[in-house]
Amino acid sequence: MKPILLFVMTAGLAAAQAAPIEAFRIRAHTRFLASDLMEGRGVGGRGELLATEYLATQLALSRVKAAGDSGTYFQRVPLVGVETQPAARLSAAGKGNPAEFRWIEDFVGVTHRQQTQVSFDAEAVFVGHGITAPEYNWDDFKDADVRGKVVVLFTNEPQSEDPKLFGGRALTYYGRWTYKYEEARRRGAAAAIIIHTTPTAGYGWEVVRNSWGREDPQVALAAGAPALAFAGWLTREAGERLLAMSGHGVDALLKASEARGFRPIPLGVRLRGAIPSRVRKIETRNVLGIVPGSDPALGDEAVIFSAHWDHLGIGPAVNGDTIYNGAVDNATGCAILLEIARAWAALETKPKRSALFLFVTAEEGGLRGSEYYAANPVIPPGKTAVALNFDAFHPLGRTKDIVVSGSERTTFRPMVEEAARRFGFTIKPDPRPEQGSFYRSDHFSFAKVGIPAFSVHLGNEFLGKPPEYGAEVFKEFNAKHYHQPSDEFREDWDFAGLEQVARFGMLLGRMAATAARLPTWNPGDEFLAAREKSGVRP
Ligand SMILES: [Zn+2]
């Protein structure tokens, strides 16, 4: 049988089973959400009010019930914007001459205390990669007490080709800088400072500088909650100067921290910081709707569909355009979610479990809306079957392939494979696992509280196009339009591929909503402990 004929037959089978999800609706939602009227859907502005009202209105029109605060479609997300001021100072004092570090040139960072003036003066301890991972029998801290101290460390994880150690080539969460600050805070450190190197970070200092020299939207701290006085980065050169004060060097310490037997090294140096910040409240919101399940016993369990509604708002002009429309990123994902929600609510017989449609805020500011939902869930994580995230789709027609990276780490995978088979999709692996992209999208916030979660992406083999077409389009998008005002709606877009992916997502959701057992993470996975802690039914 010719491949094309096989595709048509399986697509027909899938269409017969799918709800009436239609491309023209996904197109219309995308067009509206990406229009200049939405002002780039920036967090905390007029664009937010318009976009979130639109989403709520569409859910209401589709008979999806409100699942937010006090009977509304909205979950208030109080954020605090913290912006370090250029007068920030950092210095190191040891036996010899003190070292001064310059803001932006030598160091960047932000306080997590959400106060306008924070200072610290504490002993510095080098802690390797700053990782405590019992499942890999790895502990960089050993018995060292770092309470009240400044931990100095590298990002990333010990390098190993062994898939049994930190996932081999793929980056695990232990390698991400966000983990480093969280672990330092759990251990009561006063501050945590990462020494940047291009190989350990995976990018140059300009990237660190550009993403840190601006306002950081943080989830509001509960009263009395512990927080780092400073979470920062030093350039490699500044790091060399700091380490040299105690007779050490970057390369030697990098090498030392590759070993399981590594022990923290007190640097015999005090790090002093004075960090002035502009601090302001940001009021923003997630949008939530629910279609209740039909089973009296399982109806309090749910499947989550998520997409971030925010983009970058209004910003620096590029070619005279200041509106960062975010058409691909992520009006497309919101449009897909609205269409799945409409189709789900129209099902004559509802699946056993409920379906929660969650449009999260402040993804671009560090997954804040999804993090807030995970801490304040409508359905407890232990009663959530899976979370399917939709972020950034190119409306360029149908693809033969699909990317569902992360699903292979869960017991839900056989259903994903069955659904892909029905749609004639080939499942493609994450093309760059060492970049740790799994940890950079909203599904990760759900995984951290144990929910089996992953993003659904189109592949890049477009039907009727030469094989290299998809890769070229993505390359061009990343270079010219990603996070730029030119990520705009185009009238010539073909939404057939988004219709397919929405139908595929709906089928995945229906499978999860009717499965006999709640899916979980596979044995040995870094999120399994969180799943078990969430009280999931075995
Ligand atoms: Zn996005």
Residues whose N, C-alpha, C, O or C-beta is under 5 A from the ligand:
A	BS01	ZN	D329 N330 D391 A392
